[in-house]
């Protein structure tokens, strides 16, 4: 995939993999990249009953209402799964199911064989072909029901096949002496991992040294999964099918069995581990003046957490004393991370500060939703991993060696025009579409920093961007302002990183690249990444809505993120959830859409604009159908 113009003709059909958004619309990723490089938007009511993972045929218009490729599914060619999930109900004493997978479908009649019959409100699984009841999962509030529904809805692989587990079990518990041959030994270096408190798989470690010329020598050491997982092994086939690990609040579906992900390939403290190291000499301006890559062996001295490192940076004396043996190294790392971030931003890299929701549990019950914490320690690790990824991509590119790139094409002209028109409403402007750079968008973000509209504008800039994907062709990374970028630093949990390790090793050995279907790998891994992201978001959103349902009648603050035919779309500040204020709930007036950004009452002159902050009362919440309705506070 690259930043190429779509070749889809106005009335063309193409094949692709469908992905359903919880709000009813979806996207089709073309099966053949030559048919077009953009995902095809599928409006609600045009999905033909397709669910995530289905191979479909879609009739495409090059420009839909939003100026993007838009289509209608005309046929399901191959079902990604043969199950359908929904809520059991009775209509005139007859059994029906309201599907959760196809949100705009009517209730389906269900065939029940046997004596076991669901109760109204229970979630059940149906056979998509016969519409027979397969099993009863239970009520949505019962422990584990929502998790199993989301796993099955997204066709995620949960248990490892026996042959995969057998291969993992046949591997040694620790690196053997013969595994160390030909590797650079960094076991006497001060090397640490920095991760979250709950992390289980540690696939990256860092070290730092100050050189006599004043430069930094940064070591980024990544678990050498490729030493144990070889092409053709059952372990490799399973890792490819999964594509990525999936992280739920209370369960991880790892890409590799626990023997590898939590032990043999995990960079645990004070035990030897096989790695692939990137040694980067970086000057005081943040420029890499020399880079070396090689197979290595390390032994981390500490397993640090983001919390501990942040306390150290904040001057916590107890924490500084606890880690006094590595305090100087940590301070050097902080200095280097600041230099790298400063250089990255000057080059035009985008720097979003949009917080993600984190669920807070007490005694197994969800009690609150809080913004996920990002501090200096998180940023430090991110900067170091970015540099390693850039360095590997540049090395392979300069050699003319194949690379599995992580690409981020420039925004489409139509998306930039939409953003430009929106910014005019706020008194700002963008250069002409063909001249817009990532630095121009960063200036917009900086302009709204600390202002009430900051979150809204950040969301709009994000929406103007295309998705980052994997590709065998390099079109650069727009968001990071890099001419070449890859994923190298997480081979335990991402298959593309494992492929990059194999490509890098062959390049370092001076061997010709083994023929690989990189375009096919890129497309598959991009699809698996999207499905994993959607599954993680879907479960979190479902749980937040269940918590919110207990707050009917309460008042909240939010921001208007859209004005559509149904009313105002408002996202709550504290719950990361959006809902609708229908026109009927706006008061005794007739409201007209002055334009797509402003709504005005004909009699009262009251206006509602995109980005406005308003107070709303929760009037309705259906977690199963992902629907939220508000009324204006004070009405």
TABELJO-V759718 format. One record per residue. N is the residue number from 1. RES is the residue in one small letter. OMEGA is omega in degrees with one decimal (999 if undefined). NEAR is the number of other ideal C-beta (glycine too) atoms within 12 Angstrom. Layout:
# TABELJO-V759718
N,RES,OMEGA,NEAR + N,RES,OMEGA,NEAR
This chain:
# TABELJO-V759718
1,x,176.4,38 + 2,x,-179.4,28 + 3,x,-177.5,25 + 4,x,179.1,21 + 5,x,179.3,15 + 6,x,179.3,33 + 7,x,-179.8,19 + 8,x,177.0,33 + 9,x,-174.0,16 + 10,x,-177.9,16 + 11,x,-175.5,14 + 12,x,169.1,24 + 13,x,175.7,26 + 14,x,178.0,39 + 15,x,178.3,30 + 16,x,-179.9,44 + 17,x,-177.2,39 + 18,x,175.9,48 + 19,x,-175.7,42 + 20,x,172.9,42 + 21,x,-179.7,29 + 22,x,-178.5,38 + 23,x,169.7,27 + 24,x,175.9,23 + 25,x,-179.1,32 + 26,x,179.0,42 + 27,x,173.3,35 + 28,x,175.3,46 + 29,x,-176.9,43 + 30,x,178.7,36 + 31,x,178.9,28 + 32,x,-178.4,20 + 33,x,-179.6,33 + 34,x,178.0,18 + 35,x,-178.3,29 + 36,x,-174.6,32 + 37,x,178.7,35 + 38,x,170.8,40 + 39,x,-179.6,39 + 40,x,178.3,42 + 41,x,178.4,35 + 42,x,-177.9,41 + 43,x,171.0,26 + 44,x,-179.0,23 + 45,x,178.3,17 + 46,x,-174.4,30 + 47,x,177.2,37 + 48,x,178.0,28 + 49,x,179.4,29 + 50,x,177.2,41 + 51,x,-177.4,41 + 52,x,178.4,43 + 53,x,179.4,36 + 54,x,169.7,40 + 55,x,-172.3,28 + 56,x,169.5,40 + 57,x,-173.9,29 + 58,x,174.4,42 + 59,x,-167.3,28 + 60,x,164.5,36 + 61,x,-177.3,28 + 62,x,-179.3,25 + 63,x,174.9,22 + 64,x,-178.1,23 + 65,x,-178.6,16 + 66,x,179.4,22 + 67,x,-179.4,23 + 68,x,174.6,33 + 69,x,-176.5,37 + 70,x,-175.9,30 + 71,x,176.9,43 + 72,x,179.1,30 + 73,x,-178.8,39 + 74,x,-178.9,23 + 75,x,171.2,22 + 76,x,-175.7,28 + 77,x,-179.5,22 + 78,x,-179.3,19 + 79,x,176.7,24 + 80,x,175.0,30 + 81,x,-177.1,30 + 82,x,-179.9,23 + 83,x,176.3,36 + 84,x,-177.1,38 + 85,x,-178.9,45 + 86,x,-177.4,40 + 87,x,-179.3,37 + 88,x,175.2,37 + 89,x,178.4,26 + 90,x,176.8,21 + 91,x,-175.5,16 + 92,x,177.5,9 + 93,x,178.3,9 + 94,x,-176.6,16 + 95,x,176.8,30 + 96,x,174.4,27 + 97,x,173.5,42 + 98,x,-173.3,32 + 99,x,173.9,37 + 100,x,-176.5,41 + 101,x,179.9,46 + 102,x,-163.6,38 + 103,x,-175.8,30 + 104,x,175.7,28 + 105,x,172.7,27 + 106,x,179.4,16 + 107,x,-177.9,25 + 108,x,172.9,31 + 109,x,-176.5,23 + 110,x,177.6,34 + 111,x,-179.4,20 + 112,x,176.3,25 + 113,x,-177.8,14 + 114,x,-174.3,12 + 115,x,-174.3,7 + 116,x,-178.9,14 + 117,x,179.5,19 + 118,x,173.9,29 + 119,x,179.1,17 + 120,x,-179.6,20 + 121,x,178.3,24 + 122,x,176.6,31 + 123,x,-176.7,42 + 124,x,174.9,42 + 125,x,177.8,34 + 126,x,166.9,40 + 127,x,-174.6,23 + 128,x,-176.3,29 + 129,x,-174.5,15 + 130,x,-176.0,17 + 131,x,175.0,27 + 132,x,175.8,23 + 133,x,178.8,32 + 134,x,179.2,29 + 135,x,177.1,24 + 136,x,-179.3,30 + 137,x,178.2,35 + 138,x,177.7,24 + 139,x,-173.6,23 + 140,x,-179.2,32 + 141,x,178.7,24 + 142,x,-175.9,17 + 143,x,173.3,18 + 144,x,-177.2,20 + 145,x,-178.7,31 + 146,x,-179.7,37 + 147,x,-179.5,32 + 148,x,178.1,30 + 149,x,-177.9,38 + 150,x,178.7,39 + 151,x,-177.7,32 + 152,x,177.2,34 + 153,x,-176.9,36 + 154,x,174.2,41 + 155,x,-179.2,34 + 156,x,180.0,38 + 157,x,-173.4,31 + 158,x,-178.3,21 + 159,x,177.6,14 + 160,x,175.4,28 + 161,x,-177.2,18 + 162,x,-177.5,13 + 163,x,177.5,17 + 164,x,178.0,31 + 165,x,179.5,20 + 166,x,177.4,17 + 167,x,179.2,26 + 168,x,-179.7,33 + 169,x,-178.9,20 + 170,x,179.7,18 + 171,x,-179.3,29 + 172,x,177.1,20 + 173,x,-179.7,17 + 174,x,174.8,21 + 175,x,179.3,32 + 176,x,-179.7,16 + 177,x,-179.1,11 + 178,x,178.1,11 + 179,x,-175.6,22 + 180,x,-176.4,24 + 181,x,177.5,14 + 182,x,-179.2,17 + 183,x,173.1,27 + 184,x,-174.4,26 + 185,x,177.9,23 + 186,x,-176.3,34 + 187,x,177.8,26 + 188,x,177.0,14 + 189,x,175.5,28 + 190,x,-175.0,29 + 191,x,-176.9,41 + 192,x,166.9,41 + 193,x,177.2,41 + 194,x,-176.1,45 + 195,x,175.7,34 + 196,x,-178.0,26 + 197,x,-174.1,16 + 198,x,-176.8,15 + 199,x,178.5,28 + 200,x,-178.5,27 + 201,x,-179.0,34 + 202,x,-176.5,39 + 203,x,177.0,46 + 204,x,176.5,47 + 205,x,-177.1,47 + 206,x,174.4,52 + 207,x,-178.8,40 + 208,x,174.8,35 + 209,x,173.9,27 + 210,x,-179.9,21 + 211,x,-176.8,20 + 212,x,179.9,9 + 213,x,179.2,14 + 214,x,179.4,18 + 215,x,173.9,25 + 216,x,170.3,39 + 217,x,-178.3,33 + 218,x,174.7,45 + 219,x,173.6,40 + 220,x,-172.7,50 + 221,x,-172.9,46 + 222,x,-178.9,49 + 223,x,-177.7,46 + 224,x,178.9,43 + 225,x,-176.5,46 + 226,x,176.5,34 + 227,x,-176.1,34 + 228,x,-177.3,35 + 229,x,-175.5,38 + 230,x,175.1,20 + 231,x,179.5,23 + 232,x,178.3,11 + 233,x,175.0,26 + 234,x,177.1,25 + 235,x,-178.7,38 + 236,x,179.5,29 + 237,x,-179.8,22 + 238,x,178.3,31 + 239,x,178.6,43 + 240,x,-179.3,30 + 241,x,179.5,26 + 242,x,176.7,39 + 243,x,-175.9,39 + 244,x,168.7,39 + 245,x,179.0,38 + 246,x,-173.6,34 + 247,x,173.6,27 + 248,x,-178.7,29 + 249,x,-176.0,27 + 250,x,179.7,21 + 251,x,172.1,23 + 252,x,171.2,28 + 253,x,-172.7,36 + 254,x,176.3,39 + 255,x,-178.5,43 + 256,x,178.4,49 + 257,x,-175.1,38 + 258,x,179.8,24 + 259,x,179.0,28 + 260,x,-170.6,44 + 261,x,-177.1,36 + 262,x,-176.6,24 + 263,x,-168.9,28 + 264,x,-179.0,37 + 265,x,-179.6,47 + 266,x,-174.1,36 + 267,x,-178.1,51 + 268,x,-177.2,32 + 269,x,169.3,23 + 270,x,171.8,16 + 271,x,-178.6,24 + 272,x,178.9,30 + 273,x,178.4,42 + 274,x,-177.0,46 + 275,x,165.6,50 + 276,x,-172.1,45 + 277,x,170.4,43 + 278,x,178.3,46 + 279,x,-174.1,35 + 280,x,173.1,40 + 281,x,-172.0,28 + 282,x,-178.5,39 + 283,x,-174.2,21 + 284,x,176.5,20 + 285,x,178.6,18 + 286,x,-179.1,31 + 287,x,176.7,23 + 288,x,-178.4,31 + 289,x,177.7,21 + 290,x,177.5,20 + 291,x,177.1,30 + 292,x,179.3,25 + 293,x,177.6,36 + 294,x,172.5,28 + 295,x,-171.4,33 + 296,x,171.9,38 + 297,x,-179.7,35 + 298,x,172.5,42 + 299,x,-175.0,31 + 300,x,-177.9,35 + 301,x,-179.6,27 + 302,x,169.7,31 + 303,x,-176.1,28 + 304,x,174.7,38 + 305,x,177.7,28 + 306,x,-178.2,28 + 307,x,-179.3,23 + 308,x,-177.8,30 + 309,x,178.7,39 + 310,x,176.8,28 + 311,x,178.2,24 + 312,x,-179.8,35 + 313,x,179.7,29 + 314,x,176.7,17 + 315,x,178.4,13 + 316,x,-173.9,17 + 317,x,-179.9,13 + 318,x,-179.3,13 + 319,x,178.0,23 + 320,x,178.9,22 + 321,x,179.7,14 + 322,x,-177.3,19 + 323,x,-176.5,28 + 324,x,-178.5,16 + 325,x,178.4,14 + 326,x,-175.7,32 + 327,x,-178.4,27 + 328,x,178.9,18 + 329,x,-179.6,33 + 330,x,178.5,36 + 331,x,174.9,24 + 332,x,177.5,28 + 333,x,179.0,40 + 334,x,-180.0,31 + 335,x,-179.2,26 + 336,x,179.8,41 + 337,x,177.7,36 + 338,x,179.3,22 + 339,x,-178.1,29 + 340,x,-179.6,39 + 341,x,178.9,27 + 342,x,179.4,20 + 343,x,-178.8,26 + 344,x,-179.5,32 + 345,x,177.6,26 + 346,x,178.5,18 + 347,x,176.8,26 + 348,x,-180.0,25 + 349,x,176.0,32 + 350,x,-178.9,33 + 351,x,-178.7,31 + 352,x,178.0,28 + 353,x,-178.0,24 + 354,x,-174.1,23 + 355,x,178.0,20 + 356,x,179.9,22 + 357,x,174.2,31 + 358,x,-176.3,22 + 359,x,-179.8,30 + 360,x,-178.4,20 + 361,x,171.4,17 + 362,x,-178.5,9 + 363,x,176.1,7 + 364,x,-178.7,13 + 365,x,176.5,15 + 366,x,-176.4,31 + 367,x,-176.3,16 + 368,x,173.6,19 + 369,x,-178.1,30 + 370,x,175.6,19 + 371,x,176.8,19 + 372,x,-175.2,20 + 373,x,171.8,20 + 374,x,-177.4,21 + 375,x,-177.2,24 + 376,x,-179.2,28 + 377,x,176.1,34 + 378,x,-177.8,27 + 379,x,179.0,30 + 380,x,-179.0,40 + 381,x,-179.5,41 + 382,x,-179.4,29 + 383,x,-178.8,39 + 384,x,179.8,44 + 385,x,176.5,38 + 386,x,-178.6,41 + 387,x,179.5,42 + 388,x,179.7,45 + 389,x,178.5,40 + 390,x,-176.9,42 + 391,x,179.7,40 + 392,x,179.4,48 + 393,x,179.3,41 + 394,x,-179.6,30 + 395,x,-178.7,31 + 396,x,-178.9,36 + 397,x,-179.4,26 + 398,x,177.0,16 + 399,x,-172.7,22 + 400,x,-177.9,12 + 401,x,176.4,33 + 402,x,-179.5,31 + 403,x,172.4,41 + 404,x,-173.1,47 + 405,x,166.1,45 + 406,x,-173.1,44 + 407,x,176.9,38 + 408,x,-177.6,32 + 409,x,176.2,32 + 410,x,-178.8,32 + 411,x,176.1,35 + 412,x,-178.7,33 + 413,x,-178.2,26 + 414,x,179.6,26 + 415,x,178.5,31 + 416,x,178.2,34 + 417,x,179.4,23 + 418,x,178.3,27 + 419,x,-179.4,37 + 420,x,-179.9,28 + 421,x,179.0,23 + 422,x,-177.2,34 + 423,x,176.2,32 + 424,x,178.5,16 + 425,x,-179.6,26 + 426,x,176.0,26 + 427,x,-180.0,12 + 428,x,-178.9,25 + 429,x,174.7,19 + 430,x,172.7,33 + 431,x,176.8,18 + 432,x,-171.1,13 + 433,x,-175.8,22 + 434,x,-176.4,14 + 435,x,-177.4,13 + 436,x,176.3,30 + 437,x,178.3,25 + 438,x,179.5,34 + 439,x,176.9,25 + 440,x,179.2,31 + 441,x,178.5,38 + 442,x,176.4,31 + 443,x,176.9,24 + 444,x,178.6,37 + 445,x,-179.7,36 + 446,x,-178.8,22 + 447,x,-176.2,22 + 448,x,-179.4,26 + 449,x,177.7,18 + 450,x,179.6,12 + 451,x,-179.5,20 + 452,x,-177.2,20 + 453,x,-172.7,30 + 454,x,-176.9,26 + 455,x,-179.2,31 + 456,x,-178.2,37 + 457,x,178.2,36 + 458,x,179.0,32 + 459,x,-178.9,30 + 460,x,176.7,38 + 461,x,177.5,39 + 462,x,-179.1,25 + 463,x,179.7,26 + 464,x,-176.9,38 + 465,x,171.9,28 + 466,x,176.3,33 + 467,x,170.0,31 + 468,x,-177.4,34 + 469,x,174.3,39 + 470,x,-178.4,43 + 471,x,173.2,39 + 472,x,177.6,34 + 473,x,-174.9,27 + 474,x,172.4,32 + 475,x,178.6,26 + 476,x,-179.5,30 + 477,x,-175.8,38 + 478,x,-174.8,36 + 479,x,179.9,34 + 480,x,-179.2,35 + 481,x,179.7,28 + 482,x,178.3,33 + 483,x,177.8,21 + 484,x,-178.4,31 + 485,x,177.1,40 + 486,x,173.3,47 + 487,x,-174.7,43 + 488,x,-162.1,49 + 489,x,-177.7,44 + 490,x,-176.6,37 + 491,x,176.1,46 + 492,x,-172.4,44 + 493,x,178.7,40 + 494,x,-179.0,44 + 495,x,178.5,41 + 496,x,178.4,45 + 497,x,177.4,44 + 498,x,176.9,48 + 499,x,179.1,43 + 500,x,177.5,46 + 501,x,-179.8,45 + 502,x,178.7,37 + 503,x,180.0,41 + 504,x,-179.3,44 + 505,x,179.7,34 + 506,x,178.6,26 + 507,x,-179.8,28 + 508,x,-179.5,28 + 509,x,180.0,17 + 510,x,-179.7,10 + 511,x,175.9,14 + 512,x,-179.7,14 + 513,x,174.5,24 + 514,x,179.7,19 + 515,x,-180.0,12 + 516,x,175.8,24 + 517,x,-172.5,17 + 518,x,178.7,31 + 519,x,179.4,25 + 520,x,178.4,22 + 521,x,-178.3,35 + 522,x,-178.6,38 + 523,x,-179.3,33 + 524,x,-177.4,30 + 525,x,175.6,41 + 526,x,178.6,42 + 527,x,-179.1,41 + 528,x,177.4,40 + 529,x,-179.2,34 + 530,x,-179.7,34 + 531,x,178.6,41 + 532,x,179.0,37 + 533,x,-178.9,27 + 534,x,178.7,32 + 535,x,179.5,39 + 536,x,179.4,33 + 537,x,-176.9,29 + 538,x,-179.2,38 + 539,x,-180.0,40 + 540,x,180.0,34 + 541,x,179.5,36 + 542,x,-178.2,36 + 543,x,177.2,39 + 544,x,-179.8,39 + 545,x,177.7,38 + 546,x,175.7,31 + 547,x,-177.7,31 + 548,x,-178.5,36 + 549,x,178.8,30 + 550,x,-176.4,18 + 551,x,177.9,26 + 552,x,-179.6,20 + 553,x,-179.9,17 + 554,x,-176.3,22 + 555,x,-177.8,22 + 556,x,172.7,34 + 557,x,-179.6,22 + 558,x,-177.3,36 + 559,x,179.5,35 + 560,x,-177.5,39 + 561,x,179.8,36 + 562,x,171.7,33 + 563,x,-177.1,32 + 564,x,-175.3,24 + 565,x,-176.9,16 + 566,x,-178.5,21 + 567,x,179.5,29 + 568,x,172.6,39 + 569,x,-176.0,32 + 570,x,174.7,42 + 571,x,-179.4,35 + 572,x,-179.7,36 + 573,x,-168.5,27 + 574,x,-173.9,23 + 575,x,176.6,37 + 576,x,-177.3,33 + 577,x,177.5,39 + 578,x,177.7,35 + 579,x,-173.5,40 + 580,x,165.2,35 + 581,x,-177.6,41 + 582,x,-179.1,26 + 583,x,-179.1,24 + 584,x,-178.5,20 + 585,x,-177.7,29 + 586,x,177.8,34 + 587,x,-176.1,22 + 588,x,-179.0,15 + 589,x,176.1,21 + 590,x,-173.9,17 + 591,x,178.9,29 + 592,x,175.0,20 + 593,x,178.5,24 + 594,x,171.1,19 + 595,x,-176.8,16 + 596,x,-177.8,18 + 597,x,-173.5,29 + 598,x,175.2,23 + 599,x,-176.0,35 + 600,x,175.4,21 + 601,x,-174.5,21 + 602,x,-176.7,17 + 603,x,-173.6,13 + 604,x,-175.2,16 + 605,x,177.9,15 + 606,x,-179.7,23 + 607,x,171.7,25 + 608,x,-177.6,36 + 609,x,173.6,28 + 610,x,179.4,38 + 611,x,178.0,32 + 612,x,173.7,31 + 613,x,-179.4,25 + 614,x,175.7,36 + 615,x,-179.2,23 + 616,x,175.8,42 + 617,x,179.3,28 + 618,x,-176.4,35 + 619,x,-179.5,30 + 620,x,-179.5,24 + 621,x,177.0,33 + 622,x,-176.7,26 + 623,x,-175.9,34 + 624,x,-179.3,33 + 625,x,177.3,28 + 626,x,-179.2,34 + 627,x,179.0,28 + 628,x,179.2,39 + 629,x,179.7,31 + 630,x,163.5,41 + 631,x,178.8,31 + 632,x,176.4,33 + 633,x,178.8,22 + 634,x,178.2,12 + 635,x,999,20
